[in-house]
Amino acid sequence: MDKVITLSDKGQVVIPAEIRQKYDLQKGDRFLVKDENGRITLTRLERHPLLGLRGAYKGQVDLTSELLKERRAEREREESKE
């Protein structure tokens, strides 16, 4: 598939939608840019599997805080028995 694209005044290019969909390119994907004998190539870098989870649990219960509360309550119960 050949497409003509234009370089913006900020030095940016837009990858056509058909290509983004074909290769599942997503916002935030990183690319290696190479200058190979007068030819510019873009190679998508592998996504980190955990990046997709960023923010997924925002607003959820903080399990560490809950565990600490339980341990404090348990300690207080033990101390009150003595």
PyMOL Python script that loads the backbone (N, CA, C, O; Angstrom):
from pymol import cmd

cmd.read_pdbstr("""\
ATOM      1  N   MET A   1       0.845  -1.171   0.000  1.00  0.00           N
ATOM      2  CA  MET A   1       0.000   0.000   0.000  1.00  0.00           C
ATOM      3  C   MET A   1       0.893   1.238   0.000  1.00  0.00           C
ATOM      4  O   MET A   1       1.723   1.399   0.895  1.00  0.00           O
ATOM      5  N   ASP A   2       0.739   2.085  -0.958  1.00  0.00           N
ATOM      6  CA  ASP A   2       1.509   3.321  -1.047  1.00  0.00           C
ATOM      7  C   ASP A   2       0.608   4.502  -0.729  1.00  0.00           C
ATOM      8  O   ASP A   2      -0.506   4.598  -1.246  1.00  0.00           O
ATOM      9  N   LYS A   3       1.085   5.393   0.113  1.00  0.00           N
ATOM     10  CA  LYS A   3       0.351   6.606   0.467  1.00  0.00           C
ATOM     11  C   LYS A   3       1.333   7.767   0.464  1.00  0.00           C
ATOM     12  O   LYS A   3       2.489   7.618   0.858  1.00  0.00           O
ATOM     13  N   VAL A   4       0.864   8.915   0.017  1.00  0.00           N
ATOM     14  CA  VAL A   4       1.668  10.133   0.082  1.00  0.00           C
ATOM     15  C   VAL A   4       1.231  10.890   1.326  1.00  0.00           C
ATOM     16  O   VAL A   4       0.044  11.154   1.514  1.00  0.00           O
ATOM     17  N   ILE A   5       2.190  11.237   2.172  1.00  0.00           N
ATOM     18  CA  ILE A   5       1.890  12.010   3.374  1.00  0.00           C
ATOM     19  C   ILE A   5       2.743  13.264   3.366  1.00  0.00           C
ATOM     20  O   ILE A   5       3.729  13.343   2.634  1.00  0.00           O
ATOM     21  N   THR A   6       2.369  14.241   4.174  1.00  0.00           N
ATOM     22  CA  THR A   6       3.052  15.532   4.188  1.00  0.00           C
ATOM     23  C   THR A   6       3.659  15.785   5.561  1.00  0.00           C
ATOM     24  O   THR A   6       3.048  15.478   6.585  1.00  0.00           O
ATOM     25  N   LEU A   7       4.847  16.338   5.575  1.00  0.00           N
ATOM     26  CA  LEU A   7       5.524  16.710   6.808  1.00  0.00           C
ATOM     27  C   LEU A   7       4.972  18.048   7.278  1.00  0.00           C
ATOM     28  O   LEU A   7       4.928  19.005   6.505  1.00  0.00           O
ATOM     29  N   SER A   8       4.548  18.126   8.545  1.00  0.00           N
ATOM     30  CA  SER A   8       3.994  19.379   9.072  1.00  0.00           C
ATOM     31  C   SER A   8       5.120  20.345   9.420  1.00  0.00           C
ATOM     32  O   SER A   8       6.297  19.984   9.403  1.00  0.00           O
ATOM     33  N   ASP A   9       4.735  21.582   9.735  1.00  0.00           N
ATOM     34  CA  ASP A   9       5.749  22.572  10.109  1.00  0.00           C
ATOM     35  C   ASP A   9       6.415  22.225  11.441  1.00  0.00           C
ATOM     36  O   ASP A   9       7.455  22.789  11.778  1.00  0.00           O
ATOM     37  N   LYS A  10       5.821  21.300  12.198  1.00  0.00           N
ATOM     38  CA  LYS A  10       6.419  20.825  13.450  1.00  0.00           C
ATOM     39  C   LYS A  10       7.264  19.572  13.234  1.00  0.00           C
ATOM     40  O   LYS A  10       7.782  18.999  14.193  1.00  0.00           O
ATOM     41  N   GLY A  11       7.403  19.149  11.988  1.00  0.00           N
ATOM     42  CA  GLY A  11       8.193  17.956  11.689  1.00  0.00           C
ATOM     43  C   GLY A  11       7.442  16.659  11.916  1.00  0.00           C
ATOM     44  O   GLY A  11       8.060  15.603  12.053  1.00  0.00           O
ATOM     45  N   GLN A  12       6.118  16.721  11.959  1.00  0.00           N
ATOM     46  CA  GLN A  12       5.308  15.539  12.222  1.00  0.00           C
ATOM     47  C   GLN A  12       4.685  15.011  10.940  1.00  0.00           C
ATOM     48  O   GLN A  12       4.409  15.760  10.003  1.00  0.00           O
ATOM     49  N   VAL A  13       4.471  13.694  10.925  1.00  0.00           N
ATOM     50  CA  VAL A  13       3.733  13.060   9.831  1.00  0.00           C
ATOM     51  C   VAL A  13       2.605  12.247  10.450  1.00  0.00           C
ATOM     52  O   VAL A  13       2.702  11.812  11.598  1.00  0.00           O
ATOM     53  N   VAL A  14       1.545  12.046   9.695  1.00  0.00           N
ATOM     54  CA  VAL A  14       0.418  11.239  10.156  1.00  0.00           C
ATOM     55  C   VAL A  14       0.449   9.919   9.404  1.00  0.00           C
ATOM     56  O   VAL A  14       0.469   9.889   8.173  1.00  0.00           O
ATOM     57  N   ILE A  15       0.451   8.833  10.160  1.00  0.00           N
ATOM     58  CA  ILE A  15       0.388   7.510   9.544  1.00  0.00           C
ATOM     59  C   ILE A  15      -1.073   7.280   9.157  1.00  0.00           C
ATOM     60  O   ILE A  15      -1.956   7.397  10.006  1.00  0.00           O
ATOM     61  N   PRO A  16      -1.338   6.958   7.902  1.00  0.00           N
ATOM     62  CA  PRO A  16      -2.726   6.786   7.456  1.00  0.00           C
ATOM     63  C   PRO A  16      -3.501   5.767   8.298  1.00  0.00           C
ATOM     64  O   PRO A  16      -2.945   4.778   8.776  1.00  0.00           O
ATOM     65  N   ALA A  17      -4.796   6.035   8.465  1.00  0.00           N
ATOM     66  CA  ALA A  17      -5.663   5.201   9.307  1.00  0.00           C
ATOM     67  C   ALA A  17      -5.625   3.733   8.903  1.00  0.00           C
ATOM     68  O   ALA A  17      -5.611   2.853   9.763  1.00  0.00           O
ATOM     69  N   GLU A  18      -5.609   3.465   7.603  1.00  0.00           N
ATOM     70  CA  GLU A  18      -5.605   2.066   7.150  1.00  0.00           C
ATOM     71  C   GLU A  18      -4.388   1.320   7.674  1.00  0.00           C
ATOM     72  O   GLU A  18      -4.480   0.155   8.058  1.00  0.00           O
ATOM     73  N   ILE A  19      -3.254   1.996   7.685  1.00  0.00           N
ATOM     74  CA  ILE A  19      -2.015   1.368   8.160  1.00  0.00           C
ATOM     75  C   ILE A  19      -2.054   1.228   9.680  1.00  0.00           C
ATOM     76  O   ILE A  19      -1.640   0.202  10.218  1.00  0.00           O
ATOM     77  N   ARG A  20      -2.555   2.263  10.379  1.00  0.00           N
ATOM     78  CA  ARG A  20      -2.661   2.180  11.845  1.00  0.00           C
ATOM     79  C   ARG A  20      -3.547   1.011  12.253  1.00  0.00           C
ATOM     80  O   ARG A  20      -3.236   0.288  13.200  1.00  0.00           O
ATOM     81  N   GLN A  21      -4.647   0.830  11.538  1.00  0.00           N
ATOM     82  CA  GLN A  21      -5.556  -0.273  11.858  1.00  0.00           C
ATOM     83  C   GLN A  21      -4.932  -1.624  11.519  1.00  0.00           C
ATOM     84  O   GLN A  21      -5.021  -2.570  12.301  1.00  0.00           O
ATOM     85  N   LYS A  22      -4.312  -1.705  10.367  1.00  0.00           N
ATOM     86  CA  LYS A  22      -3.704  -2.966   9.922  1.00  0.00           C
ATOM     87  C   LYS A  22      -2.675  -3.475  10.929  1.00  0.00           C
ATOM     88  O   LYS A  22      -2.599  -4.674  11.198  1.00  0.00           O
ATOM     89  N   TYR A  23      -1.880  -2.551  11.487  1.00  0.00           N
ATOM     90  CA  TYR A  23      -0.808  -2.938  12.404  1.00  0.00           C
ATOM     91  C   TYR A  23      -1.153  -2.667  13.869  1.00  0.00           C
ATOM     92  O   TYR A  23      -0.287  -2.748  14.740  1.00  0.00           O
ATOM     93  N   ASP A  24      -2.424  -2.345  14.136  1.00  0.00           N
ATOM     94  CA  ASP A  24      -2.890  -2.071  15.498  1.00  0.00           C
ATOM     95  C   ASP A  24      -1.998  -1.039  16.190  1.00  0.00           C
ATOM     96  O   ASP A  24      -1.586  -1.236  17.333  1.00  0.00           O
ATOM     97  N   LEU A  25      -1.704   0.050  15.501  1.00  0.00           N
ATOM     98  CA  LEU A  25      -0.904   1.121  16.087  1.00  0.00           C
ATOM     99  C   LEU A  25      -1.802   1.940  17.007  1.00  0.00           C
ATOM    100  O   LEU A  25      -2.924   2.295  16.646  1.00  0.00           O
ATOM    101  N   GLN A  26      -1.293   2.232  18.191  1.00  0.00           N
ATOM    102  CA  GLN A  26      -2.084   2.948  19.180  1.00  0.00           C
ATOM    103  C   GLN A  26      -1.326   4.153  19.699  1.00  0.00           C
ATOM    104  O   GLN A  26      -0.099   4.223  19.630  1.00  0.00           O
ATOM    105  N   LYS A  27      -2.092   5.101  20.221  1.00  0.00           N
ATOM    106  CA  LYS A  27      -1.496   6.293  20.817  1.00  0.00           C
ATOM    107  C   LYS A  27      -0.465   5.859  21.853  1.00  0.00           C
ATOM    108  O   LYS A  27      -0.731   4.975  22.668  1.00  0.00           O
ATOM    109  N   GLY A  28       0.693   6.471  21.821  1.00  0.00           N
ATOM    110  CA  GLY A  28       1.742   6.147  22.777  1.00  0.00           C
ATOM    111  C   GLY A  28       2.707   5.077  22.303  1.00  0.00           C
ATOM    112  O   GLY A  28       3.737   4.857  22.941  1.00  0.00           O
ATOM    113  N   ASP A  29       2.400   4.402  21.196  1.00  0.00           N
ATOM    114  CA  ASP A  29       3.347   3.418  20.666  1.00  0.00           C
ATOM    115  C   ASP A  29       4.661   4.115  20.355  1.00  0.00           C
ATOM    116  O   ASP A  29       4.679   5.275  19.944  1.00  0.00           O
ATOM    117  N   ARG A  30       5.749   3.404  20.552  1.00  0.00           N
ATOM    118  CA  ARG A  30       7.079   3.973  20.307  1.00  0.00           C
ATOM    119  C   ARG A  30       7.687   3.327  19.075  1.00  0.00           C
ATOM    120  O   ARG A  30       7.437   2.160  18.773  1.00  0.00           O
ATOM    121  N   PHE A  31       8.493   4.115  18.367  1.00  0.00           N
ATOM    122  CA  PHE A  31       9.093   3.657  17.119  1.00  0.00           C
ATOM    123  C   PHE A  31      10.585   3.952  17.114  1.00  0.00           C
ATOM    124  O   PHE A  31      11.049   4.930  17.700  1.00  0.00           O
ATOM    125  N   LEU A  32      11.314   3.089  16.445  1.00  0.00           N
ATOM    126  CA  LEU A  32      12.718   3.319  16.157  1.00  0.00           C
ATOM    127  C   LEU A  32      12.776   3.947  14.773  1.00  0.00           C
ATOM    128  O   LEU A  32      12.227   3.394  13.820  1.00  0.00           O
ATOM    129  N   VAL A  33      13.433   5.093  14.650  1.00  0.00           N
ATOM    130  CA  VAL A  33      13.573   5.773  13.358  1.00  0.00           C
ATOM    131  C   VAL A  33      14.999   5.551  12.881  1.00  0.00           C
ATOM    132  O   VAL A  33      15.956   5.827  13.604  1.00  0.00           O
ATOM    133  N   LYS A  34      15.133   5.050  11.657  1.00  0.00           N
ATOM    134  CA  LYS A  34      16.465   4.798  11.087  1.00  0.00           C
ATOM    135  C   LYS A  34      16.621   5.540   9.771  1.00  0.00           C
ATOM    136  O   LYS A  34      15.680   5.665   8.987  1.00  0.00           O
ATOM    137  N   ASP A  35      17.826   6.025   9.555  1.00  0.00           N
ATOM    138  CA  ASP A  35      18.209   6.615   8.271  1.00  0.00           C
ATOM    139  C   ASP A  35      19.107   5.581   7.602  1.00  0.00           C
ATOM    140  O   ASP A  35      20.257   5.392   7.998  1.00  0.00           O
ATOM    141  N   GLU A  36      18.570   4.918   6.587  1.00  0.00           N
ATOM    142  CA  GLU A  36      19.297   3.840   5.923  1.00  0.00           C
ATOM    143  C   GLU A  36      19.549   4.194   4.466  1.00  0.00           C
ATOM    144  O   GLU A  36      18.695   3.979   3.605  1.00  0.00           O
ATOM    145  N   ASN A  37      20.721   4.734   4.203  1.00  0.00           N
ATOM    146  CA  ASN A  37      21.108   5.060   2.824  1.00  0.00           C
ATOM    147  C   ASN A  37      20.065   5.922   2.113  1.00  0.00           C
ATOM    148  O   ASN A  37      19.653   5.614   0.995  1.00  0.00           O
ATOM    149  N   GLY A  38      19.644   7.000   2.768  1.00  0.00           N
ATOM    150  CA  GLY A  38      18.686   7.910   2.160  1.00  0.00           C
ATOM    151  C   GLY A  38      17.239   7.479   2.300  1.00  0.00           C
ATOM    152  O   GLY A  38      16.345   8.143   1.776  1.00  0.00           O
ATOM    153  N   ARG A  39      16.995   6.399   2.986  1.00  0.00           N
ATOM    154  CA  ARG A  39      15.633   5.894   3.196  1.00  0.00           C
ATOM    155  C   ARG A  39      15.335   5.951   4.699  1.00  0.00           C
ATOM    156  O   ARG A  39      16.133   5.481   5.511  1.00  0.00           O
ATOM    157  N   ILE A  40      14.199   6.520   5.061  1.00  0.00           N
ATOM    158  CA  ILE A  40      13.807   6.627   6.467  1.00  0.00           C
ATOM    159  C   ILE A  40      12.841   5.490   6.778  1.00  0.00           C
ATOM    160  O   ILE A  40      11.846   5.299   6.079  1.00  0.00           O
ATOM    161  N   THR A  41      13.144   4.737   7.833  1.00  0.00           N
ATOM    162  CA  THR A  41      12.251   3.638   8.217  1.00  0.00           C
ATOM    163  C   THR A  41      11.774   3.834   9.652  1.00  0.00           C
ATOM    164  O   THR A  41      12.494   4.364  10.498  1.00  0.00           O
ATOM    165  N   LEU A  42      10.550   3.396   9.905  1.00  0.00           N
ATOM    166  CA  LEU A  42       9.974   3.381  11.250  1.00  0.00           C
ATOM    167  C   LEU A  42       9.732   1.929  11.625  1.00  0.00           C
ATOM    168  O   LEU A  42       9.130   1.177  10.859  1.00  0.00           O
ATOM    169  N   THR A  43      10.196   1.537  12.793  1.00  0.00           N
ATOM    170  CA  THR A  43       9.937   0.195  13.291  1.00  0.00           C
ATOM    171  C   THR A  43       9.310   0.324  14.668  1.00  0.00           C
ATOM    172  O   THR A  43       9.902   0.902  15.578  1.00  0.00           O
ATOM    173  N   ARG A  44       8.105  -0.219  14.815  1.00  0.00           N
ATOM    174  CA  ARG A  44       7.440  -0.119  16.119  1.00  0.00           C
ATOM    175  C   ARG A  44       8.196  -0.958  17.130  1.00  0.00           C
ATOM    176  O   ARG A  44       8.562  -2.102  16.860  1.00  0.00           O
ATOM    177  N   LEU A  45       8.423  -0.377  18.296  1.00  0.00           N
ATOM    178  CA  LEU A  45       9.059  -1.097  19.388  1.00  0.00           C
ATOM    179  C   LEU A  45       7.992  -1.887  20.132  1.00  0.00           C
ATOM    180  O   LEU A  45       6.823  -1.503  20.167  1.00  0.00           O
ATOM    181  N   GLU A  46       8.410  -2.979  20.716  1.00  0.00           N
ATOM    182  CA  GLU A  46       7.474  -3.845  21.430  1.00  0.00           C
ATOM    183  C   GLU A  46       6.842  -3.088  22.591  1.00  0.00           C
ATOM    184  O   GLU A  46       7.514  -2.363  23.325  1.00  0.00           O
ATOM    185  N   ARG A  47       5.552  -3.275  22.734  1.00  0.00           N
ATOM    186  CA  ARG A  47       4.839  -2.648  23.849  1.00  0.00           C
ATOM    187  C   ARG A  47       5.144  -3.408  25.127  1.00  0.00           C
ATOM    188  O   ARG A  47       5.266  -4.633  25.130  1.00  0.00           O
ATOM    189  N   HIS A  48       5.263  -2.659  26.209  1.00  0.00           N
ATOM    190  CA  HIS A  48       5.416  -3.296  27.510  1.00  0.00           C
ATOM    191  C   HIS A  48       4.035  -3.796  27.918  1.00  0.00           C
ATOM    192  O   HIS A  48       3.084  -3.015  27.912  1.00  0.00           O
ATOM    193  N   PRO A  49       3.896  -5.062  28.271  1.00  0.00           N
ATOM    194  CA  PRO A  49       2.563  -5.618  28.539  1.00  0.00           C
ATOM    195  C   PRO A  49       1.818  -4.936  29.681  1.00  0.00           C
ATOM    196  O   PRO A  49       0.588  -4.964  29.710  1.00  0.00           O
ATOM    197  N   LEU A  50       2.528  -4.332  30.610  1.00  0.00           N
ATOM    198  CA  LEU A  50       1.849  -3.706  31.741  1.00  0.00           C
ATOM    199  C   LEU A  50       1.394  -2.282  31.456  1.00  0.00           C
ATOM    200  O   LEU A  50       0.594  -1.732  32.212  1.00  0.00           O
ATOM    201  N   LEU A  51       1.890  -1.673  30.378  1.00  0.00           N
ATOM    202  CA  LEU A  51       1.494  -0.298  30.086  1.00  0.00           C
ATOM    203  C   LEU A  51       0.000  -0.170  29.830  1.00  0.00           C
ATOM    204  O   LEU A  51      -0.600   0.861  30.135  1.00  0.00           O
ATOM    205  N   GLY A  52      -0.590  -1.196  29.282  1.00  0.00           N
ATOM    206  CA  GLY A  52      -2.019  -1.151  29.020  1.00  0.00           C
ATOM    207  C   GLY A  52      -2.860  -1.113  30.287  1.00  0.00           C
ATOM    208  O   GLY A  52      -4.031  -0.735  30.243  1.00  0.00           O
ATOM    209  N   LEU A  53      -2.284  -1.496  31.397  1.00  0.00           N
ATOM    210  CA  LEU A  53      -3.013  -1.500  32.663  1.00  0.00           C
ATOM    211  C   LEU A  53      -2.909  -0.180  33.411  1.00  0.00           C
ATOM    212  O   LEU A  53      -3.581   0.017  34.423  1.00  0.00           O
ATOM    213  N   ARG A  54      -2.072   0.725  32.918  1.00  0.00           N
ATOM    214  CA  ARG A  54      -1.865   1.989  33.609  1.00  0.00           C
ATOM    215  C   ARG A  54      -3.203   2.707  33.806  1.00  0.00           C
ATOM    216  O   ARG A  54      -3.921   2.972  32.842  1.00  0.00           O
ATOM    217  N   GLY A  55      -3.523   3.012  35.040  1.00  0.00           N
ATOM    218  CA  GLY A  55      -4.757   3.721  35.349  1.00  0.00           C
ATOM    219  C   GLY A  55      -5.991   2.836  35.432  1.00  0.00           C
ATOM    220  O   GLY A  55      -7.070   3.320  35.771  1.00  0.00           O
ATOM    221  N   ALA A  56      -5.855   1.561  35.132  1.00  0.00           N
ATOM    222  CA  ALA A  56      -7.020   0.676  35.112  1.00  0.00           C
ATOM    223  C   ALA A  56      -7.642   0.510  36.495  1.00  0.00           C
ATOM    224  O   ALA A  56      -8.849   0.296  36.606  1.00  0.00           O
ATOM    225  N   TYR A  57      -6.843   0.604  37.539  1.00  0.00           N
ATOM    226  CA  TYR A  57      -7.346   0.389  38.891  1.00  0.00           C
ATOM    227  C   TYR A  57      -7.467   1.680  39.684  1.00  0.00           C
ATOM    228  O   TYR A  57      -7.617   1.656  40.906  1.00  0.00           O
ATOM    229  N   LYS A  58      -7.401   2.795  38.990  1.00  0.00           N
ATOM    230  CA  LYS A  58      -7.514   4.087  39.658  1.00  0.00           C
ATOM    231  C   LYS A  58      -8.883   4.170  40.336  1.00  0.00           C
ATOM    232  O   LYS A  58      -9.908   3.858  39.731  1.00  0.00           O
ATOM    233  N   GLY A  59      -8.881   4.589  41.578  1.00  0.00           N
ATOM    234  CA  GLY A  59     -10.136   4.696  42.306  1.00  0.00           C
ATOM    235  C   GLY A  59     -10.548   3.408  42.994  1.00  0.00           C
ATOM    236  O   GLY A  59     -11.539   3.386  43.724  1.00  0.00           O
ATOM    237  N   GLN A  60      -9.801   2.337  42.773  1.00  0.00           N
ATOM    238  CA  GLN A  60     -10.109   1.059  43.414  1.00  0.00           C
ATOM    239  C   GLN A  60      -9.556   1.067  44.835  1.00  0.00           C
ATOM    240  O   GLN A  60      -8.818   1.975  45.220  1.00  0.00           O
ATOM    241  N   VAL A  61      -9.912   0.066  45.592  1.00  0.00           N
ATOM    242  CA  VAL A  61      -9.439  -0.073  46.962  1.00  0.00           C
ATOM    243  C   VAL A  61      -7.927  -0.277  46.956  1.00  0.00           C
ATOM    244  O   VAL A  61      -7.395  -1.061  46.170  1.00  0.00           O
ATOM    245  N   ASP A  62      -7.248   0.438  47.841  1.00  0.00           N
ATOM    246  CA  ASP A  62      -5.804   0.277  48.001  1.00  0.00           C
ATOM    247  C   ASP A  62      -5.588  -0.927  48.919  1.00  0.00           C
ATOM    248  O   ASP A  62      -5.779  -0.831  50.131  1.00  0.00           O
ATOM    249  N   LEU A  63      -5.192  -2.048  48.344  1.00  0.00           N
ATOM    250  CA  LEU A  63      -5.073  -3.288  49.106  1.00  0.00           C
ATOM    251  C   LEU A  63      -4.016  -3.206  50.200  1.00  0.00           C
ATOM    252  O   LEU A  63      -4.171  -3.817  51.257  1.00  0.00           O
ATOM    253  N   THR A  64      -2.959  -2.468  49.961  1.00  0.00           N
ATOM    254  CA  THR A  64      -1.917  -2.324  50.977  1.00  0.00           C
ATOM    255  C   THR A  64      -2.473  -1.610  52.198  1.00  0.00           C
ATOM    256  O   THR A  64      -2.240  -2.037  53.329  1.00  0.00           O
ATOM    257  N   SER A  65      -3.205  -0.529  51.978  1.00  0.00           N
ATOM    258  CA  SER A  65      -3.804   0.207  53.096  1.00  0.00           C
ATOM    259  C   SER A  65      -4.800  -0.659  53.853  1.00  0.00           C
ATOM    260  O   SER A  65      -4.847  -0.633  55.083  1.00  0.00           O
ATOM    261  N   GLU A  66      -5.596  -1.427  53.115  1.00  0.00           N
ATOM    262  CA  GLU A  66      -6.571  -2.311  53.756  1.00  0.00           C
ATOM    263  C   GLU A  66      -5.875  -3.366  54.616  1.00  0.00           C
ATOM    264  O   GLU A  66      -6.317  -3.656  55.727  1.00  0.00           O
ATOM    265  N   LEU A  67      -4.792  -3.936  54.101  1.00  0.00           N
ATOM    266  CA  LEU A  67      -4.051  -4.942  54.858  1.00  0.00           C
ATOM    267  C   LEU A  67      -3.468  -4.332  56.130  1.00  0.00           C
ATOM    268  O   LEU A  67      -3.524  -4.942  57.198  1.00  0.00           O
ATOM    269  N   LEU A  68      -2.909  -3.125  56.013  1.00  0.00           N
ATOM    270  CA  LEU A  68      -2.350  -2.460  57.194  1.00  0.00           C
ATOM    271  C   LEU A  68      -3.428  -2.182  58.239  1.00  0.00           C
ATOM    272  O   LEU A  68      -3.181  -2.346  59.434  1.00  0.00           O
ATOM    273  N   LYS A  69      -4.608  -1.768  57.812  1.00  0.00           N
ATOM    274  CA  LYS A  69      -5.715  -1.526  58.752  1.00  0.00           C
ATOM    275  C   LYS A  69      -6.080  -2.814  59.482  1.00  0.00           C
ATOM    276  O   LYS A  69      -6.278  -2.821  60.697  1.00  0.00           O
ATOM    277  N   GLU A  70      -6.166  -3.902  58.722  1.00  0.00           N
ATOM    278  CA  GLU A  70      -6.504  -5.192  59.333  1.00  0.00           C
ATOM    279  C   GLU A  70      -5.451  -5.618  60.344  1.00  0.00           C
ATOM    280  O   GLU A  70      -5.786  -6.098  61.427  1.00  0.00           O
ATOM    281  N   ARG A  71      -4.182  -5.446  59.997  1.00  0.00           N
ATOM    282  CA  ARG A  71      -3.094  -5.844  60.905  1.00  0.00           C
ATOM    283  C   ARG A  71      -3.111  -4.997  62.176  1.00  0.00           C
ATOM    284  O   ARG A  71      -2.889  -5.515  63.270  1.00  0.00           O
ATOM    285  N   ARG A  72      -3.377  -3.685  62.034  1.00  0.00           N
ATOM    286  CA  ARG A  72      -3.442  -2.818  63.222  1.00  0.00           C
ATOM    287  C   ARG A  72      -4.593  -3.242  64.131  1.00  0.00           C
ATOM    288  O   ARG A  72      -4.439  -3.316  65.350  1.00  0.00           O
ATOM    289  N   ALA A  73      -5.746  -3.520  63.525  1.00  0.00           N
ATOM    290  CA  ALA A  73      -6.907  -3.951  64.310  1.00  0.00           C
ATOM    291  C   ALA A  73      -6.610  -5.270  65.008  1.00  0.00           C
ATOM    292  O   ALA A  73      -6.978  -5.459  66.168  1.00  0.00           O
ATOM    293  N   GLU A  74      -5.954  -6.169  64.315  1.00  0.00           N
ATOM    294  CA  GLU A  74      -5.589  -7.462  64.898  1.00  0.00           C
ATOM    295  C   GLU A  74      -4.636  -7.266  66.072  1.00  0.00           C
ATOM    296  O   GLU A  74      -4.790  -7.900  67.116  1.00  0.00           O
ATOM    297  N   ARG A  75      -3.652  -6.388  65.898  1.00  0.00           N
ATOM    298  CA  ARG A  75      -2.682  -6.113  66.964  1.00  0.00           C
ATOM    299  C   ARG A  75      -3.388  -5.519  68.183  1.00  0.00           C
ATOM    300  O   ARG A  75      -3.099  -5.895  69.319  1.00  0.00           O
ATOM    301  N   GLU A  76      -4.318  -4.589  67.940  1.00  0.00           N
ATOM    302  CA  GLU A  76      -5.055  -3.973  69.044  1.00  0.00           C
ATOM    303  C   GLU A  76      -5.891  -5.009  69.791  1.00  0.00           C
ATOM    304  O   GLU A  76      -5.976  -4.969  71.018  1.00  0.00           O
ATOM    305  N   ARG A  77      -6.510  -5.936  69.059  1.00  0.00           N
ATOM    306  CA  ARG A  77      -7.289  -6.996  69.704  1.00  0.00           C
ATOM    307  C   ARG A  77      -6.389  -7.875  70.570  1.00  0.00           C
ATOM    308  O   ARG A  77      -6.757  -8.247  71.684  1.00  0.00           O
ATOM    309  N   GLU A  78      -5.210  -8.200  70.046  1.00  0.00           N
ATOM    310  CA  GLU A  78      -4.266  -9.030  70.797  1.00  0.00           C
ATOM    311  C   GLU A  78      -3.788  -8.301  72.048  1.00  0.00           C
ATOM    312  O   GLU A  78      -3.678  -8.904  73.116  1.00  0.00           O
ATOM    313  N   GLU A  79      -3.504  -7.012  71.918  1.00  0.00           N
ATOM    314  CA  GLU A  79      -3.016  -6.236  73.063  1.00  0.00           C
ATOM    315  C   GLU A  79      -4.102  -6.079  74.128  1.00  0.00           C
ATOM    316  O   GLU A  79      -3.799  -6.046  75.321  1.00  0.00           O
ATOM    317  N   SER A  80      -5.353  -5.983  73.707  1.00  0.00           N
ATOM    318  CA  SER A  80      -6.443  -5.806  74.677  1.00  0.00           C
ATOM    319  C   SER A  80      -6.716  -7.098  75.450  1.00  0.00           C
ATOM    320  O   SER A  80      -7.296  -7.050  76.535  1.00  0.00           O
ATOM    321  N   LYS A  81      -6.310  -8.246  74.916  1.00  0.00           N
ATOM    322  CA  LYS A  81      -6.484  -9.530  75.600  1.00  0.00           C
ATOM    323  C   LYS A  81      -5.501  -9.674  76.758  1.00  0.00           C
ATOM    324  O   LYS A  81      -5.766 -10.398  77.717  1.00  0.00           O
ATOM    325  N   GLU A  82      -4.385  -8.994  76.666  1.00  0.00           N
ATOM    326  CA  GLU A  82      -3.322  -9.156  77.674  1.00  0.00           C
ATOM    327  C   GLU A  82      -3.609  -8.446  78.939  1.00  0.00           C
ATOM    328  O   GLU A  82      -2.806  -8.494  79.871  1.00  0.00           O
TER     329      GLU A  82
END
""", "prot")
cmd.dss("prot")
cmd.show_as("cartoon", "prot")
cmd.util.cbc("prot")
cmd.orient("prot")
